[in-house]
Amino acid sequence: MQHPLLHPIEEAHRLTSTLRYWLQDPKRILKPYVKPKMRVLDLGCGPGFFTIALAEMVGEQGLVVAADVQKGMLDILNAKLERKPHLRNILVHQSSHETLHLHLKFDFILAFYSLHEMIYLEKIASELKQRCHDATLLLVAEQKFHVPRRQYHHILNVLLHEGFKIMATPSIFLSRAALLTLQPSA
């Protein structure tokens, strides 16, 4: 049985609609943060709305880890990637509800409309900290009309408690967003 917080796989097509690409163009949103050769984590990637754009932006010498707990979402992404054999810099990774099962450090982490679905948010936030180096950027975005402001602030407070700090609050259509990085170690 699927966890009730997760986006239904049967409605995955809504996450990659043409209208959404028009309203939330991945390359326009990510351009200020993602550069060639970066190592990027697309956390809660779903069917890959941002994944392919990220892979194109980091280039052949970069790496995108597309992580999700739902095998069905990853199957949809894998089917897309079969039609794009030139994108060899994407690692599709199934994590679990409790852990990411990752050991790489990342230059950029994208958590777009995903952290509100995480049952063990505190545990995942702690793991995210371990996947960062001093200059890692974390972009968090949540839907304004789906995730209440109070829940969004709870997500940010969990990340702040783990040692992240908010650097900016980018404007993203129909979203609340924050760009974070780790506080410098004392």
ABEGO torsion letter per residue (X at the ends): XBBAABBBAAAAAAAABAAAAAABBAAAAAAAABBBGBBBBBBGAEAGAAAAAAAAAAEAABBBBBBBABAAAAAAAAAAAAABAABAABBBBBBBAABAGBABBBABBBBBGAAAABABAAAAAAAAAAABBAABBBBBBBBAAABBAAAAAAAAAAAAAAGBBBABBBBBBGBBBBBBBBBBBX
